[in-house]
Amino acid sequence: MIHTEPFDGNTLRKIGGQVTRGDADGDVWKDYECVSLQVRVGKTSASWSYKTRDNQVKIADFHAFSKDDVPVLRDLVLQAKKLEKEGRAVAPMFAEFVASRSVPEAKAKADVADGLGMLWEQARELYLVWLKENRSKDTYRTYRSALGAARKSTLAPCFAPIAGRPLATISTADLAMVRNRINNRGKSGEAKGRSIRQADLTVAALKSAWLHFVNEPEVFGLGISNVATEDLRKVRDRVERVESSSGASERGMNQCELGMFFEELGSVRNPMSRLVLSLQLLLGQRRLDVCSAIEESFVDHPEYGMVWRLEDKTHAWRVLPLPPLAQEIVRKARDDYRRYRSRYLFPKNRRQKKSDANIDGHISERTPSKMMELMRVGDGPFVGSLIDPSTHDLRKAFITYLTPRIHNYSVGGRPLTKDDIQMITHSDEGRETTASLVYDKNEYLDVKLAILTEWEEYVVEGLGMWEELKASRLLKTAA
């Protein structure tokens, strides 16, 4: 017998009674509001069923759902009809729905099974492949770690809220939960500071990844929205407004602190890191640019002694004349590491993995950074300081000092402005117009050398200030 009526609590009680009595073998109950949603009754059991002209599929046992689930089941059947119209199987979606009780989740998992969507882990690996091919090695390594994809990653458990989830079902709240788990790994003190930095880096990586996902719908599937928008905030954005309104922790190193840092480099136990950090400090360049410097890119110059022609991580070229102390550092590195027969000024001196066939690489960017981190712990000089020295702080100090003084220099009679500091730190000597980029071949070596020499002298003077301060402290202690 066929019964057609709007499914509600009374309907389900009738069906339950038939199953208990065992007197309705072969009865079919159709939902009046969605006739493809049916309950088929046998002698000892009943089941929810999906029925169309060409298809009949069991959804679940009758007792798996109650009257409160009827509206969701109607929505599920409507989604199943769309899949059937596309020529796709509906059974996998029903199985996923029984497990998750979510129609969007079940539909997204069905899309993944049919190759029309992607799980988080699959999408992340494809994004990292793209990142490795299109961005710098430093960016790839950093983002791989921030996304919990590095080998034996300690961050992997923090991604549980999105693990195994289709991209189309992940929300901003899910990503915020990932961020908060990473932030909560450190409870106090330095560990807390590191966890905040790590959480902020993960937010940046997630934003980059989702921007890539939504711009490649043919690869990652339709229906993906950019949930890593400005609504996904960094931890530090919130903390600084409450705890650091003065902005003291964001200032650059002052002259005495630069001198203290420069002196401390003398006690760095890794000689190559000592040279890398010294050269980065004196030239205001990125950590990766110095670590990966090609030995042949340092060229003797009849007028300026030595110039460095480098291509940075953004594939931008520039030329820097080296001030005296920086030239000494380069020559020392050449002498000390010539035996490695490497094309890099600071070569990798051992295999990172047993499978490495060729060790002709450059020093790992993390190695000098670890040396700097030691200055912030134990009896390091920066313990308790508002400054937590990092390789970014070296560039920050360089730009902070030069910004109010750059107008003392001029090019073609035009005084330079703060925007022209990119003559040293970025590409194209500060040129912006097409005409200057194409036709102006002047590398402004005289102006650059004057700027870098002033900076070098400032750092050396800071070393003298620090030594005087230490001496005066010793006298006071002795008295």
Secondary structure as the mmCIF struct_conf table of DSSP 4:
data_model
#
loop_
_struct_conf.conf_type_id
_struct_conf.id
_struct_conf.beg_label_comp_id
_struct_conf.beg_label_asym_id
_struct_conf.beg_label_seq_id
_struct_conf.end_label_comp_id
_struct_conf.end_label_asym_id
_struct_conf.end_label_seq_id
STRN STRN1 ILE A 2 GLU A 5
BEND BEND1 ASP A 8 ASP A 8
HELX_RH_AL_P HELX_RH_AL_P1 GLY A 9 ARG A 21
TURN_TY1_P TURN_TY1_P1 GLY A 22 GLY A 22
TURN_TY1_P TURN_TY1_P2 ASP A 25 GLY A 26
STRN STRN2 VAL A 28 ASP A 31
TURN_TY1_P TURN_TY1_P3 TYR A 32 GLU A 33
STRN STRN3 CYS A 34 VAL A 41
BEND BEND2 LYS A 43 THR A 44
STRN STRN4 ALA A 46 LYS A 51
BEND BEND3 ARG A 53 ASP A 54
STRN STRN5 GLN A 56 ASP A 61
HELX_RH_3T_P HELX_RH_3T_P1 PHE A 62 ALA A 64
HELX_RH_3T_P HELX_RH_3T_P2 LYS A 67 ASP A 69
HELX_RH_AL_P HELX_RH_AL_P2 VAL A 70 LYS A 85
TURN_TY1_P TURN_TY1_P4 GLU A 86 GLY A 87
BEND BEND4 VAL A 90 VAL A 90
HELX_RH_AL_P HELX_RH_AL_P3 ALA A 91 SER A 100
HELX_RH_AL_P HELX_RH_AL_P4 VAL A 103 ALA A 113
TURN_TY1_P TURN_TY1_P5 ASP A 114 GLY A 115
BEND BEND5 LEU A 116 GLY A 117
STRN STRN6 LEU A 119 LEU A 119
HELX_RH_AL_P HELX_RH_AL_P5 TRP A 120 ASN A 134
BEND BEND6 ARG A 135 ARG A 135
HELX_RH_AL_P HELX_RH_AL_P6 LYS A 137 ALA A 146
TURN_TY1_P TURN_TY1_P6 LEU A 147 GLY A 148
BEND BEND7 ALA A 150 ALA A 150
TURN_TY1_P TURN_TY1_P7 ARG A 151 LYS A 152
TURN_TY1_P TURN_TY1_P8 THR A 154 LEU A 155
HELX_RH_3T_P HELX_RH_3T_P3 ALA A 156 ILE A 162
TURN_TY1_P TURN_TY1_P9 ALA A 163 GLY A 164
STRN STRN7 PRO A 166 PRO A 166
HELX_RH_3T_P HELX_RH_3T_P4 LEU A 167 THR A 169
HELX_RH_AL_P HELX_RH_AL_P7 THR A 172 ASN A 183
TURN_TY1_P TURN_TY1_P10 ASN A 184 ARG A 185
BEND BEND8 SER A 188 SER A 188
HELX_RH_AL_P HELX_RH_AL_P8 GLY A 189 VAL A 214
TURN_TY1_P TURN_TY1_P11 ASN A 215 ASN A 215
HELX_RH_AL_P HELX_RH_AL_P9 PRO A 217 PHE A 220
BEND BEND9 LEU A 222 GLY A 223
BEND BEND10 ALA A 228 THR A 229
TURN_TY1_P TURN_TY1_P12 GLU A 230 ASP A 231
BEND BEND11 LEU A 232 LEU A 232
HELX_RH_AL_P HELX_RH_AL_P10 VAL A 235 GLU A 243
TURN_TY1_P TURN_TY1_P13 SER A 245 SER A 246
HELX_RH_3T_P HELX_RH_3T_P5 ALA A 248 GLU A 250
BEND BEND12 ARG A 251 ARG A 251
HELX_LH_PP_P HELX_LH_PP_P1 GLY A 252 MET A 253
HELX_RH_AL_P HELX_RH_AL_P11 GLN A 255 GLU A 264
HELX_RH_3T_P HELX_RH_3T_P6 LEU A 265 SER A 267
BEND BEND13 ARG A 269 ARG A 269
HELX_RH_AL_P HELX_RH_AL_P12 PRO A 271 LEU A 283
TURN_TY1_P TURN_TY1_P14 GLY A 284 GLY A 284
HELX_RH_AL_P HELX_RH_AL_P13 ARG A 287 CYS A 291
TURN_TY1_P TURN_TY1_P15 SER A 292 SER A 292
STRN STRN8 ILE A 294 ILE A 294
HELX_RH_3T_P HELX_RH_3T_P7 GLU A 295 SER A 297
STRN STRN9 PHE A 298 HIS A 301
TURN_TY1_P TURN_TY1_P16 PRO A 302 TYR A 304
STRN STRN10 GLY A 305 GLU A 311
TURN_TY1_P TURN_TY1_P17 LYS A 313 THR A 314
BEND BEND14 HIS A 315 HIS A 315
STRN STRN11 TRP A 317 PRO A 321
HELX_LH_PP_P HELX_LH_PP_P2 LEU A 322 PRO A 323
HELX_RH_AL_P HELX_RH_AL_P14 PRO A 324 TYR A 337
HELX_RH_3T_P HELX_RH_3T_P8 ARG A 338 TYR A 340
BEND BEND15 ARG A 343 ARG A 343
STRN STRN12 TYR A 344 TYR A 344
BEND BEND16 LEU A 345 PHE A 346
STRN STRN13 PRO A 347 PRO A 347
BEND BEND17 ARG A 350 ARG A 350
BEND BEND18 GLN A 352 LYS A 353
TURN_TY1_P TURN_TY1_P18 LYS A 354 SER A 355
BEND BEND19 ALA A 357 ALA A 357
STRN STRN14 HIS A 362 HIS A 362
HELX_LH_PP_P HELX_LH_PP_P3 ILE A 363 SER A 364
TURN_TY1_P TURN_TY1_P19 GLU A 365 GLU A 365
HELX_RH_AL_P HELX_RH_AL_P15 ARG A 366 GLU A 373
HELX_RH_3T_P HELX_RH_3T_P9 LEU A 374 ARG A 376
BEND BEND20 VAL A 377 VAL A 377
TURN_TY1_P TURN_TY1_P20 GLY A 378 ASP A 379
TURN_TY1_P TURN_TY1_P21 PRO A 381 GLY A 384
BEND BEND21 LEU A 386 LEU A 386
HELX_RH_AL_P HELX_RH_AL_P16 THR A 391 LEU A 402
TURN_TY1_P TURN_TY1_P22 THR A 403 ARG A 405
HELX_RH_3T_P HELX_RH_3T_P10 ILE A 406 ASN A 408
STRN STRN15 SER A 410 VAL A 411
TURN_TY1_P TURN_TY1_P23 GLY A 412 GLY A 413
STRN STRN16 ARG A 414 PRO A 415
HELX_LH_PP_P HELX_LH_PP_P4 LEU A 416 LEU A 416
HELX_RH_3T_P HELX_RH_3T_P11 LYS A 418 ILE A 421
HELX_RH_AL_P HELX_RH_AL_P17 GLN A 422 THR A 425
BEND BEND22 HIS A 426 SER A 427
HELX_RH_3T_P HELX_RH_3T_P12 ASP A 428 GLY A 430
BEND BEND23 THR A 433 THR A 433
HELX_RH_AL_P HELX_RH_AL_P18 THR A 434 TYR A 439
HELX_RH_AL_P HELX_RH_AL_P19 LEU A 445 ALA A 478
#
